[in-house]
Amino acid sequence: MAEVVWLREVQADVERLFLFLRKKNSKAANKILLLFRKGSEQLACSPELGISMDDETGRRELFLPFGAGAYILRYQLDVDKVGIIRVWHSRENRD
């Protein structure tokens, strides 16, 4: 089983996403925290589960369906460690 590490910057992403959703629906906000935990557990068991970005960096993306979109966990594989490097919602404007 791989160790899953959430970078400090990702913790800020999670907080931002949680606070945004909590303003609209506190139950849904709590559900995304559980969703992120489940995604993390999936990656611990199957680190290559996500889709490769095919850009020579080894980065991958795991899509976690939620509502009308999905949350995306971008991560990097390193021997027996999974480093979560970004999290966002698929409907976010990321320009």
C-alpha positions in Angstrom: 0.0 0.0 0.0 1.3 3.4 -0.9 1.6 6.3 1.4 -0.6 9.3 0.4 0.7 12.8 1.2 -1.3 16.0 0.7 1.0 18.9 0.0 0.4 22.1 2.1 -0.8 24.0 -1.0 -3.4 21.3 -1.5 -4.7 21.8 2.0 -5.5 25.4 1.0 -7.3 24.0 -2.1 -9.4 21.7 0.1 -10.3 24.5 2.5 -11.2 26.9 -0.4 -13.5 24.2 -1.9 -15.1 23.3 1.4 -15.8 26.9 2.4 -17.3 27.7 -1.0 -19.6 24.8 -0.9 -20.5 25.2 2.8 -22.0 28.6 2.0 -24.4 26.9 -0.4 -24.9 23.5 1.3 -23.2 22.4 4.5 -24.1 18.7 4.1 -22.6 18.7 0.6 -19.5 20.4 2.0 -19.0 17.6 4.5 -19.5 15.0 1.8 -16.7 16.4 -0.3 -14.3 15.8 2.7 -15.4 12.2 2.8 -15.0 12.0 -1.0 -11.4 13.3 -0.8 -10.7 10.7 1.9 -12.2 7.9 -0.2 -10.1 9.1 -3.2 -7.0 9.1 -1.1 -7.7 5.6 0.1 -8.2 4.4 -3.5 -4.9 5.9 -4.5 -3.2 4.3 -1.5 -4.4 0.9 -2.8 -4.1 1.6 -6.5 -1.7 4.5 -7.2 -2.0 4.1 -11.0 -5.8 4.4 -10.9 -5.9 8.0 -12.3 -5.3 9.1 -15.8 -1.8 9.8 -16.9 -1.2 13.4 -18.1 1.2 12.1 -20.8 3.6 15.1 -20.3 6.7 13.3 -19.1 6.2 14.5 -15.5 4.6 11.3 -14.2 1.6 13.4 -13.0 -1.8 11.7 -13.0 -5.4 12.9 -12.4 -8.1 11.0 -10.5 -11.7 12.2 -11.2 -14.1 11.9 -8.3 -17.7 12.4 -9.5 -19.8 14.8 -7.5 -23.0 16.4 -8.5 -23.0 17.9 -12.0 -19.2 17.6 -12.3 -16.2 16.0 -10.5 -13.4 16.9 -8.2 -10.0 16.3 -9.6 -7.1 15.1 -7.6 -3.8 15.8 -9.4 -1.0 13.7 -8.0 2.6 12.6 -8.6 3.8 9.0 -8.1 7.1 8.3 -6.4 8.1 4.7 -5.7 5.8 3.9 -2.8 4.3 7.4 -2.2 1.5 9.3 -3.8 1.8 13.1 -3.5 -1.5 15.0 -4.0 -0.4 18.3 -5.6 -3.7 20.0 -6.6 -7.4 19.6 -6.1 -10.2 21.5 -7.9 -13.7 21.1 -9.2 -14.2 20.4 -12.9 -16.6 23.4 -13.3 -14.1 25.9 -11.9 -12.7 28.6 -14.1 -9.0 27.9 -13.8 -7.7 30.7 -16.1 
